[in-house]
Amino acid sequence: MTQTAQHRPTSVQDLKDLVGTRLGPTEWHVVDQAKIDAFADLTGDHQWIHVDPQRAADSPFGSTIAHGLYSLSRTPAFLEELMAFDGFAHSLNYGYNKVRFPAPVPVGSRVRMRVTVVSADEVSGGIQVVTSQVMEREGSDKPVMVAESIARVVAAS
């Protein structure tokens, strides 16, 4: 397993200097049925395509697939593999401009994420960082998730 380079910005200027930089990919992560089931239990979304392997075997996908929101929910941990904000007081998820799920994630898939820093703008109380996040599945030509994420980062006092 190779070690993914992690960026460690500690100032507003460090974040601004990352604009246009492509980070990643992360390490590969396996999406197994236990993770899909745990997500279904957490969210209460037990649609059969996610949690019933026997019924899903007869679906166009041939197996269960992860929830689209499962992929989105993994992005903070994946981003942490690529960039640490430990030089700041904290960072918070501020929202998303766009989220799409162009391809499914069948059970047993391996996924990873690449990130491009789109902008880093000073706002009241900190800096707003927009990143383009693309999650890919091993063996697929299409990404499984594309999102434009907004974070608010607050400088340490």
C-alpha positions in Angstrom: 0.0 0.0 0.0 1.4 3.4 -0.9 1.2 6.3 1.4 -0.9 9.2 0.1 0.7 12.6 0.4 -1.1 14.8 2.9 -1.1 18.6 2.6 -0.9 20.4 5.9 -1.9 24.1 5.4 -1.4 26.2 8.5 -2.3 29.7 7.3 -4.8 31.5 5.0 -2.0 32.0 2.5 -1.2 28.2 2.5 -4.8 27.5 1.6 -4.8 30.2 -1.1 -1.6 28.6 -2.5 -3.5 25.3 -2.9 -6.1 26.7 -5.3 -5.9 24.8 -8.5 -4.0 21.9 -6.9 -5.1 18.4 -7.5 -4.8 16.2 -4.4 -4.8 12.4 -4.3 -5.9 9.9 -5.0 -6.6 8.5 -1.5 -5.9 4.9 -0.8 -8.5 2.4 -2.0 -11.3 1.6 0.4 -13.5 -1.6 0.1 -17.3 -1.1 0.3 -18.5 -4.4 1.8 -22.1 -5.4 2.7 -21.4 -4.8 6.4 -20.7 -1.1 5.7 -23.7 -0.8 3.5 -25.9 -2.4 6.1 -24.5 -0.2 8.9 -25.3 2.9 6.8 -28.8 1.6 6.1 -29.3 1.1 9.9 -28.0 4.5 10.6 -30.2 6.3 8.1 -33.2 4.0 8.2 -32.9 3.6 4.4 -33.4 -0.2 4.0 -34.3 -0.2 0.3 -33.8 -3.8 -1.0 -31.3 -2.8 -3.7 -28.9 -1.9 -0.8 -29.7 -4.6 1.8 -31.2 -7.7 0.2 -28.4 -9.6 -1.7 -30.7 -12.3 -3.0 -33.2 -9.9 -4.5 -30.5 -7.5 -5.7 -28.8 -10.4 -7.6 -31.7 -10.3 -10.1 -31.4 -6.5 -10.5 -29.7 -4.8 -13.4 -26.7 -4.3 -11.1 -26.3 -8.0 -10.2 -25.7 -7.3 -6.6 -26.5 -4.9 -3.8 -25.2 -1.3 -4.3 -24.1 1.3 -1.8 -26.4 4.2 -1.2 -25.3 7.3 -3.1 -25.3 9.2 0.2 -22.9 6.5 1.6 -20.4 7.7 -0.9 -21.0 11.3 0.0 -20.7 10.6 3.7 -17.3 9.1 3.2 -15.8 12.3 1.7 -14.7 14.0 5.0 -12.6 10.9 6.0 -11.2 10.7 2.4 -10.4 14.4 2.4 -8.5 13.9 5.7 -6.2 11.5 4.0 -5.3 14.3 1.6 -5.3 17.4 3.7 -5.2 18.1 7.4 -6.4 21.4 8.9 -4.6 20.8 12.2 -3.0 24.2 11.9 -6.4 25.8 12.4 -8.8 26.1 15.3 -11.3 24.0 13.3 -12.9 23.3 10.0 -16.6 22.8 9.4 -18.7 21.4 6.5 -20.6 24.4 5.2 -22.5 22.6 2.4 -22.4 21.5 -1.2 -23.0 23.4 -4.4 -23.5 20.2 -6.5 -23.6 16.5 -5.9 -24.1 13.8 -8.5 -23.9 10.0 -8.5 -23.1 9.1 -12.1 -22.4 5.4 -11.5 -23.3 2.7 -8.9 -21.0 1.2 -6.2 -21.7 -2.5 -6.2 -20.9 -4.4 -3.0 -17.2 -5.4 -2.9 -16.1 -2.4 -4.9 -13.0 -0.5 -4.1 -13.3 3.3 -4.2 -11.0 6.2 -3.8 -11.2 10.0 -4.1 -9.3 12.8 -5.8 -9.8 16.5 -4.8 -9.1 19.8 -6.5 -9.0 22.9 -4.5 -11.3 25.3 -6.4 -11.1 28.4 -4.3 -10.0 29.7 -0.9 -11.6 33.0 0.0 -11.5 35.0 3.2 -14.9 35.4 4.9 -16.0 36.8 8.2 -14.3 34.7 10.9 -12.1 32.6 8.6 -11.7 31.2 5.1 -14.1 29.4 2.8 -12.6 26.6 0.9 -14.4 25.0 -2.1 -13.2 21.7 -3.3 -14.2 19.5 -6.3 -14.4 15.9 -5.0 -14.4 13.0 -7.4 -14.8 9.4 -6.1 -13.9 6.7 -8.5 -14.5 2.9 -8.4 -11.8 0.6 -9.5 -12.6 -0.8 -13.0 -15.2 1.9 -13.8 -14.8 4.5 -16.5 -17.4 6.8 -14.8 -17.0 8.4 -11.4 -19.4 7.1 -8.7 -19.7 10.5 -7.1 -18.8 14.1 -8.0 -19.4 16.9 -5.5 -18.4 20.5 -5.0 -17.9 20.8 -1.2 -17.7 24.0 0.8 -15.8 24.2 4.1 -15.3 27.0 6.5 -11.9 27.0 8.2 -11.2 29.1 11.3 -7.7 30.2 12.1 -6.2 29.3 15.4 -6.2 32.2 17.9 
